[in-house]
């Protein structure tokens, strides 16, 4: 029975991987791990508030929770709060939902747990977001003027284009299994951004790190607590083994 279950699980994994490949999904780049880097998380929070909260909410994250990444209430009020927001409120989108639906075809999703929900066959949710935010390109055929390699035909415009700049994606026609497919070969710069490509990748790494932290702010505490629990259980096991040996030593 155990072998049957293991075989079934393995088959499901292969089917999921095949489905991802057949869907033409691109390989996701590995996101840097910034979950324990306070400076990176603070910069990611700043980017999130400046470029994401205008359209996306984080309905399960309060501004004062940013204390956990080293920001005091005064710093949050001065640098991250809009004039009408209060320190104890959740991160609400500035855009009206009706206007968002009219402009983009749907209300932009809440981003509180986006890094946890986007995991798939290609990697973690952080890997997906890191790839997605770095592969926007100009596409005049789309209503927003933008397209994305990781999410083709996305309805979202490139919110960070001023940082990255504007570029076209260069494709090449190739034959695959009797069909002609477009393969991405590189980028053609239209106008440079305020950041170099390396600086932009670093900034996106910080933003994705913040999104990962926001999905589970207690992650670091949970991991640390887990280490102490395992250490306690190890000591308790040794004590129980010693006690058991002492109890049975005179029993033949």
Protein Blocks (a to p, Z undefined) as FASTA:
>chain_A
ZZmmmmmmmmmmmmmmmmmmmnopacddddddfklmmklmmmmmmmmmmmmmmmpccfkb
cfklmmmnopafklmmmmmpcfkbcfkbccddfbdfklmmmmnopacddfklmmmmmgcf
kbcfklmmmmmmmmgccdfkbmnopacfklghiabdcfklmmnopcddddddddeehiac
dddfbdcdfbdcfbdfklmmmmmmmmmmmmmmmmommlmmmmmmmmmmmmmmmmmmmmmm
mmmmmmmmmpZZ
